Amino acid sequence: MLVEMGIAAMYNDYTPNAFARTSPTPTASRGHTMKIIARRARIEHMAVELLQLSGSLRLPVPVDEIYSHPPLQLWAVDPDRAPQLAPPTDDPFAQRLTTARAIARLVGESAWSTRVRLMSSKPLTADDIDTFAATLLVPTALLSALNSRQRAPQIVAVLFQVPISTAIKRLTELGYLATDPEPVQPDLSPER
C-alpha cells in the first residue's frame, strides 16, 4: 500500500511507467521483480524527499551544496573528509556522480526516519547506492517536465550535468528509451 501510494505520488499520467522496460534477470519471478521495483520506488522517494528538504529540486541538482549542508543535519559535515575524487576520465560530470554516491552512502548510514521507514535499518547495498545517486542527479519530476526532444540522452546529460551513461540509465529505467543506445559524449567545447 505504501509503495503504491509512493509510486502514484511520484508519477503522473504523462510519465511512462517507471522501470517498465527493465528486468533484473530474464528468468526472475514476478514476485522478485515486484520487490525490486518497490525497492527502487522507495529509493526514489527518499531521494526526492532529500531534495525537497534541502530546497534543491532544480537543474542541475546542487549535490556539492547538499553534501556540505545536509538538511536536518542528517550527517555530520567533516571539512577534512571530502568525497573521493572521481577516477580520471574525459567526462566533465564524473565528479558530480561521485559526490551523489557519497551522499547516498551518508544517507544509508544515517538514522533518518524516512530511510528507516522505507528501507529498514539495514545499510544500503551497492546497487541501492547507485540507484539513489542516479535518482538524486536526475529526479523523475524534473525529467518528466522536459519535452520529448529535450529527453535525448546527450541533452539530458548536459542539462542535468551527469555522465551520459547515467542519463541513458535513467531514461531507460523510466521508459523514455526503448533500448540502450550507444553512449555518445556531447561536445562541450566552446564555439570558435
C-alpha positions as protocol buffer text, in pm:
chain_id: "A"
residue {
  index: 1
  type: MET
  ca { x: 0 y: 0 z: 0 }
}
residue {
  index: 2
  type: LEU
  ca { x: 277 y: 245 z: 95 }
}
residue {
  index: 3
  type: VAL
  ca { x: 464 y: 159 z: -222 }
}
residue {
  index: 4
  type: GLU
  ca { x: 155 y: 210 z: -439 }
}
residue {
  index: 5
  type: MET
  ca { x: 89 y: 549 z: -280 }
}
residue {
  index: 6
  type: GLY
  ca { x: 454 y: 647 z: -324 }
}
residue {
  index: 7
  type: ILE
  ca { x: 453 y: 545 z: -691 }
}
residue {
  index: 8
  type: ALA
  ca { x: 127 y: 732 z: -750 }
}
residue {
  index: 9
  type: ALA
  ca { x: 266 y: 1045 z: -586 }
}
residue {
  index: 10
  type: MET
  ca { x: 588 y: 1041 z: -791 }
}
residue {
  index: 11
  type: TYR
  ca { x: 441 y: 976 z: -1134 }
}
residue {
  index: 12
  type: ASN
  ca { x: 161 y: 1141 z: -1323 }
}
residue {
  index: 13
  type: ASP
  ca { x: -40 y: 1043 z: -1632 }
}
residue {
  index: 14
  type: TYR
  ca { x: 230 y: 1180 z: -1861 }
}
residue {
  index: 15
  type: THR
  ca { x: 519 y: 988 z: -1706 }
}
residue {
  index: 16
  type: PRO
  ca { x: 590 y: 646 z: -1856 }
}
residue {
  index: 17
  type: ASN
  ca { x: 566 y: 356 z: -1615 }
}
residue {
  index: 18
  type: ALA
  ca { x: 891 y: 356 z: -1418 }
}
residue {
  index: 19
  type: PHE
  ca { x: 1113 y: 56 z: -1476 }
}
residue {
  index: 20
  type: ALA
  ca { x: 861 y: -80 z: -1730 }
}
residue {
  index: 21
  type: ARG
  ca { x: 1132 y: -194 z: -1968 }
}
residue {
  index: 22
  type: THR
  ca { x: 1381 y: -318 z: -1714 }
}
residue {
  index: 23
  type: SER
  ca { x: 1405 y: -661 z: -1564 }
}
residue {
  index: 24
  type: PRO
  ca { x: 1675 y: -772 z: -1322 }
}
residue {
  index: 25
  type: THR
  ca { x: 1715 y: -1106 z: -1498 }
}
residue {
  index: 26
  type: PRO
  ca { x: 1525 y: -1269 z: -1783 }
}
residue {
  index: 27
  type: THR
  ca { x: 1421 y: -1556 z: -1556 }
}
residue {
  index: 28
  type: ALA
  ca { x: 1328 y: -1356 z: -1245 }
}
residue {
  index: 29
  type: SER
  ca { x: 994 y: -1442 z: -1094 }
}
residue {
  index: 30
  type: ARG
  ca { x: 718 y: -1184 z: -1094 }
}
residue {
  index: 31
  type: GLY
  ca { x: 733 y: -1154 z: -714 }
}
residue {
  index: 32
  type: HIS
  ca { x: 1108 y: -1092 z: -721 }
}
residue {
  index: 33
  type: THR
  ca { x: 1071 y: -832 z: -995 }
}
residue {
  index: 34
  type: MET
  ca { x: 797 y: -655 z: -799 }
}
residue {
  index: 35
  type: LYS
  ca { x: 1021 y: -642 z: -491 }
}
residue {
  index: 36
  type: ILE
  ca { x: 1297 y: -480 z: -695 }
}
residue {
  index: 37
  type: ILE
  ca { x: 1052 y: -227 z: -842 }
}
residue {
  index: 38
  type: ALA
  ca { x: 917 y: -149 z: -494 }
}
residue {
  index: 39
  type: ARG
  ca { x: 1270 y: -104 z: -356 }
}
residue {
  index: 40
  type: ARG
  ca { x: 1364 y: 132 z: -641 }
}
residue {
  index: 41
  type: ALA
  ca { x: 1044 y: 331 z: -583 }
}
residue {
  index: 42
  type: ARG
  ca { x: 1135 y: 366 z: -215 }
}
residue {
  index: 43
  type: ILE
  ca { x: 1485 y: 484 z: -306 }
}
residue {
  index: 44
  type: GLU
  ca { x: 1338 y: 736 z: -549 }
}
residue {
  index: 45
  type: HIS
  ca { x: 1100 y: 859 z: -279 }
}
residue {
  index: 46
  type: MET
  ca { x: 1393 y: 910 z: -38 }
}
residue {
  index: 47
  type: ALA
  ca { x: 1596 y: 1099 z: -299 }
}
residue {
  index: 48
  type: VAL
  ca { x: 1304 y: 1329 z: -382 }
}
residue {
  index: 49
  type: GLU
  ca { x: 1235 y: 1394 z: -13 }
}
residue {
  index: 50
  type: LEU
  ca { x: 1603 y: 1478 z: 43 }
}
residue {
  index: 51
  type: LEU
  ca { x: 1589 y: 1722 z: -249 }
}
residue {
  index: 52
  type: GLN
  ca { x: 1273 y: 1884 z: -114 }
}
residue {
  index: 53
  type: LEU
  ca { x: 1413 y: 1912 z: 239 }
}
residue {
  index: 54
  type: SER
  ca { x: 1724 y: 2083 z: 107 }
}
residue {
  index: 55
  type: GLY
  ca { x: 1533 y: 2302 z: -138 }
}
residue {
  index: 56
  type: SER
  ca { x: 1740 y: 2157 z: -422 }
}
residue {
  index: 57
  type: LEU
  ca { x: 1479 y: 2031 z: -668 }
}
residue {
  index: 58
  type: ARG
  ca { x: 1621 y: 2232 z: -957 }
}
residue {
  index: 59
  type: LEU
  ca { x: 1854 y: 2193 z: -1255 }
}
residue {
  index: 60
  type: PRO
  ca { x: 2129 y: 2098 z: -1211 }
}
residue {
  index: 61
  type: VAL
  ca { x: 2087 y: 1942 z: -869 }
}
residue {
  index: 62
  type: PRO
  ca { x: 2347 y: 2107 z: -641 }
}
residue {
  index: 63
  type: VAL
  ca { x: 2500 y: 1790 z: -496 }
}
residue {
  index: 64
  type: ASP
  ca { x: 2806 y: 1970 z: -360 }
}
residue {
  index: 65
  type: GLU
  ca { x: 2580 y: 2202 z: -161 }
}
residue {
  index: 66
  type: ILE
  ca { x: 2371 y: 1908 z: -30 }
}
residue {
  index: 67
  type: TYR
  ca { x: 2688 y: 1724 z: 71 }
}
residue {
  index: 68
  type: SER
  ca { x: 2827 y: 2029 z: 255 }
}
residue {
  index: 69
  type: HIS
  ca { x: 2497 y: 2145 z: 410 }
}
residue {
  index: 70
  type: PRO
  ca { x: 2277 y: 1840 z: 477 }
}
residue {
  index: 71
  type: PRO
  ca { x: 1914 y: 1910 z: 562 }
}
residue {
  index: 72
  type: LEU
  ca { x: 1806 y: 1826 z: 916 }
}
residue {
  index: 73
  type: GLN
  ca { x: 2172 y: 1758 z: 996 }
}
residue {
  index: 74
  type: LEU
  ca { x: 2132 y: 1407 z: 853 }
}
residue {
  index: 75
  type: TRP
  ca { x: 2506 y: 1354 z: 868 }
}
residue {
  index: 76
  type: ALA
  ca { x: 2797 y: 1525 z: 1034 }
}
residue {
  index: 77
  type: VAL
  ca { x: 2990 y: 1751 z: 800 }
}
residue {
  index: 78
  type: ASP
  ca { x: 3362 y: 1687 z: 826 }
}
residue {
  index: 79
  type: PRO
  ca { x: 3552 y: 1955 z: 630 }
}
residue {
  index: 80
  type: ASP
  ca { x: 3857 y: 1728 z: 613 }
}
residue {
  index: 81
  type: ARG
  ca { x: 3654 y: 1443 z: 463 }
}
residue {
  index: 82
  type: ALA
  ca { x: 3563 y: 1537 z: 108 }
}
residue {
  index: 83
  type: PRO
  ca { x: 3408 y: 1287 z: -134 }
}
residue {
  index: 84
  type: GLN
  ca { x: 3659 y: 1071 z: -316 }
}
residue {
  index: 85
  type: LEU
  ca { x: 3783 y: 1217 z: -638 }
}
residue {
  index: 86
  type: ALA
  ca { x: 3643 y: 1051 z: -945 }
}
residue {
  index: 87
  type: PRO
  ca { x: 3893 y: 846 z: -1142 }
}
residue {
  index: 88
  type: PRO
  ca { x: 4045 y: 1044 z: -1429 }
}
residue {
  index: 89
  type: THR
  ca { x: 3806 y: 1048 z: -1720 }
}
residue {
  index: 90
  type: ASP
  ca { x: 3706 y: 1258 z: -2017 }
}
residue {
  index: 91
  type: ASP
  ca { x: 3362 y: 1311 z: -1866 }
}
residue {
  index: 92
  type: PRO
  ca { x: 3339 y: 1655 z: -1702 }
}
residue {
  index: 93
  type: PHE
  ca { x: 3049 y: 1542 z: -1482 }
}
residue {
  index: 94
  type: ALA
  ca { x: 3205 y: 1230 z: -1328 }
}
residue {
  index: 95
  type: GLN
  ca { x: 3281 y: 1412 z: -1002 }
}
residue {
  index: 96
  type: ARG
  ca { x: 2911 y: 1502 z: -958 }
}
residue {
  index: 97
  type: LEU
  ca { x: 2822 y: 1131 z: -975 }
}
residue {
  index: 98
  type: THR
  ca { x: 3094 y: 1053 z: -719 }
}
residue {
  index: 99
  type: THR
  ca { x: 2953 y: 1321 z: -485 }
}
residue {
  index: 100
  type: ALA
  ca { x: 2599 y: 1183 z: -530 }
}
residue {
  index: 101
  type: ARG
  ca { x: 2727 y: 836 z: -437 }
}
residue {
  index: 102
  type: ALA
  ca { x: 2893 y: 983 z: -126 }
}
residue {
  index: 103
  type: ILE
  ca { x: 2558 y: 1140 z: -30 }
}
residue {
  index: 104
  type: ALA
  ca { x: 2386 y: 804 z: -83 }
}
residue {
  index: 105
  type: ARG
  ca { x: 2637 y: 635 z: 149 }
}
residue {
  index: 106
  type: LEU
  ca { x: 2584 y: 903 z: 415 }
}
residue {
  index: 107
  type: VAL
  ca { x: 2205 y: 870 z: 386 }
}
residue {
  index: 108
  type: GLY
  ca { x: 2244 y: 494 z: 415 }
}
residue {
  index: 109
  type: GLU
  ca { x: 2443 y: 535 z: 736 }
}
residue {
  index: 110
  type: SER
  ca { x: 2209 y: 796 z: 886 }
}
residue {
  index: 111
  type: ALA
  ca { x: 1924 y: 735 z: 1128 }
}
residue {
  index: 112
  type: TRP
  ca { x: 1690 y: 941 z: 909 }
}
residue {
  index: 113
  type: SER
  ca { x: 1336 y: 830 z: 992 }
}
residue {
  index: 114
  type: THR
  ca { x: 1227 y: 832 z: 627 }
}
residue {
  index: 115
  type: ARG
  ca { x: 1512 y: 599 z: 532 }
}
residue {
  index: 116
  type: VAL
  ca { x: 1443 y: 367 z: 822 }
}
residue {
  index: 117
  type: ARG
  ca { x: 1068 y: 365 z: 748 }
}
residue {
  index: 118
  type: LEU
  ca { x: 1113 y: 297 z: 376 }
}
residue {
  index: 119
  type: MET
  ca { x: 1423 y: 79 z: 373 }
}
residue {
  index: 120
  type: SER
  ca { x: 1458 y: -58 z: 730 }
}
residue {
  index: 121
  type: SER
  ca { x: 1770 y: -8 z: 935 }
}
residue {
  index: 122
  type: LYS
  ca { x: 1980 y: -229 z: 706 }
}
residue {
  index: 123
  type: PRO
  ca { x: 2258 y: -49 z: 517 }
}
residue {
  index: 124
  type: LEU
  ca { x: 2208 y: 33 z: 152 }
}
residue {
  index: 125
  type: THR
  ca { x: 2360 y: -211 z: -96 }
}
residue {
  index: 126
  type: ALA
  ca { x: 2597 y: -105 z: -373 }
}
residue {
  index: 127
  type: ASP
  ca { x: 2306 y: -123 z: -621 }
}
residue {
  index: 128
  type: ASP
  ca { x: 2091 y: 90 z: -386 }
}
residue {
  index: 129
  type: ILE
  ca { x: 2369 y: 350 z: -368 }
}
residue {
  index: 130
  type: ASP
  ca { x: 2400 y: 365 z: -748 }
}
residue {
  index: 131
  type: THR
  ca { x: 2021 y: 391 z: -786 }
}
residue {
  index: 132
  type: PHE
  ca { x: 1999 y: 663 z: -521 }
}
residue {
  index: 133
  type: ALA
  ca { x: 2283 y: 862 z: -681 }
}
residue {
  index: 134
  type: ALA
  ca { x: 2129 y: 844 z: -1030 }
}
residue {
  index: 135
  type: THR
  ca { x: 1785 y: 936 z: -893 }
}
residue {
  index: 136
  type: LEU
  ca { x: 1929 y: 1225 z: -694 }
}
residue {
  index: 137
  type: LEU
  ca { x: 2103 y: 1368 z: -1000 }
}
residue {
  index: 138
  type: VAL
  ca { x: 1816 y: 1302 z: -1245 }
}
residue {
  index: 139
  type: PRO
  ca { x: 1490 y: 1319 z: -1046 }
}
residue {
  index: 140
  type: THR
  ca { x: 1178 y: 1193 z: -1220 }
}
residue {
  index: 141
  type: ALA
  ca { x: 989 y: 1515 z: -1151 }
}
residue {
  index: 142
  type: LEU
  ca { x: 1245 y: 1726 z: -1339 }
}
residue {
  index: 143
  type: LEU
  ca { x: 1292 y: 1472 z: -1618 }
}
residue {
  index: 144
  type: SER
  ca { x: 918 y: 1442 z: -1683 }
}
residue {
  index: 145
  type: ALA
  ca { x: 896 y: 1823 z: -1716 }
}
residue {
  index: 146
  type: LEU
  ca { x: 1114 y: 1808 z: -2029 }
}
residue {
  index: 147
  type: ASN
  ca { x: 960 y: 1775 z: -2374 }
}
residue {
  index: 148
  type: SER
  ca { x: 1035 y: 1471 z: -2590 }
}
residue {
  index: 149
  type: ARG
  ca { x: 1309 y: 1648 z: -2787 }
}
residue {
  index: 150
  type: GLN
  ca { x: 1487 y: 1751 z: -2466 }
}
residue {
  index: 151
  type: ARG
  ca { x: 1486 y: 1390 z: -2344 }
}
residue {
  index: 152
  type: ALA
  ca { x: 1764 y: 1288 z: -2582 }
}
residue {
  index: 153
  type: PRO
  ca { x: 2045 y: 1130 z: -2376 }
}
residue {
  index: 154
  type: GLN
  ca { x: 2302 y: 1390 z: -2480 }
}
residue {
  index: 155
  type: ILE
  ca { x: 2072 y: 1680 z: -2388 }
}
residue {
  index: 156
  type: VAL
  ca { x: 1973 y: 1522 z: -2054 }
}
residue {
  index: 157
  type: ALA
  ca { x: 2342 y: 1468 z: -1974 }
}
residue {
  index: 158
  type: VAL
  ca { x: 2417 y: 1838 z: -2032 }
}
residue {
  index: 159
  type: LEU
  ca { x: 2103 y: 1978 z: -1863 }
}
residue {
  index: 160
  type: PHE
  ca { x: 2141 y: 1762 z: -1551 }
}
residue {
  index: 161
  type: GLN
  ca { x: 2523 y: 1768 z: -1566 }
}
residue {
  index: 162
  type: VAL
  ca { x: 2559 y: 1392 z: -1541 }
}
residue {
  index: 163
  type: PRO
  ca { x: 2767 y: 1136 z: -1731 }
}
residue {
  index: 164
  type: ILE
  ca { x: 2595 y: 1017 z: -2048 }
}
residue {
  index: 165
  type: SER
  ca { x: 2571 y: 664 z: -1905 }
}
residue {
  index: 166
  type: THR
  ca { x: 2367 y: 798 z: -1610 }
}
residue {
  index: 167
  type: ALA
  ca { x: 2136 y: 986 z: -1847 }
}
residue {
  index: 168
  type: ILE
  ca { x: 2082 y: 671 z: -2053 }
}
residue {
  index: 169
  type: LYS
  ca { x: 2023 y: 462 z: -1739 }
}
residue {
  index: 170
  type: ARG
  ca { x: 1754 y: 699 z: -1606 }
}
residue {
  index: 171
  type: LEU
  ca { x: 1583 y: 744 z: -1943 }
}
residue {
  index: 172
  type: THR
  ca { x: 1573 y: 367 z: -1991 }
}
residue {
  index: 173
  type: GLU
  ca { x: 1451 y: 296 z: -1636 }
}
residue {
  index: 174
  type: LEU
  ca { x: 1166 y: 543 z: -1674 }
}
residue {
  index: 175
  type: GLY
  ca { x: 1063 y: 410 z: -2013 }
}
residue {
  index: 176
  type: TYR
  ca { x: 1168 y: 708 z: -2226 }
}
residue {
  index: 177
  type: LEU
  ca { x: 1419 y: 494 z: -2421 }
}
residue {
  index: 178
  type: ALA
  ca { x: 1318 y: 158 z: -2563 }
}
residue {
  index: 179
  type: THR
  ca { x: 1671 y: 20 z: -2590 }
}
residue {
  index: 180
  type: ASP
  ca { x: 2011 y: 119 z: -2463 }
}
residue {
  index: 181
  type: PRO
  ca { x: 2165 y: 342 z: -2731 }
}
residue {
  index: 182
  type: GLU
  ca { x: 2540 y: 370 z: -2772 }
}
residue {
  index: 183
  type: PRO
  ca { x: 2678 y: 633 z: -2533 }
}
residue {
  index: 184
  type: VAL
  ca { x: 2798 y: 941 z: -2720 }
}
residue {
  index: 185
  type: GLN
  ca { x: 2988 y: 1214 z: -2539 }
}
residue {
  index: 186
  type: PRO
  ca { x: 2843 y: 1560 z: -2609 }
}
residue {
  index: 187
  type: ASP
  ca { x: 3084 y: 1820 z: -2744 }
}
residue {
  index: 188
  type: LEU
  ca { x: 3114 y: 2075 z: -2461 }
}
residue {
  index: 189
  type: SER
  ca { x: 3399 y: 2271 z: -2614 }
}
residue {
  index: 190
  type: PRO
  ca { x: 3343 y: 2644 z: -2661 }
}
residue {
  index: 191
  type: GLU
  ca { x: 3245 y: 2753 z: -3008 }
}
residue {
  index: 192
  type: ARG
  ca { x: 3513 y: 2927 z: -3208 }
}
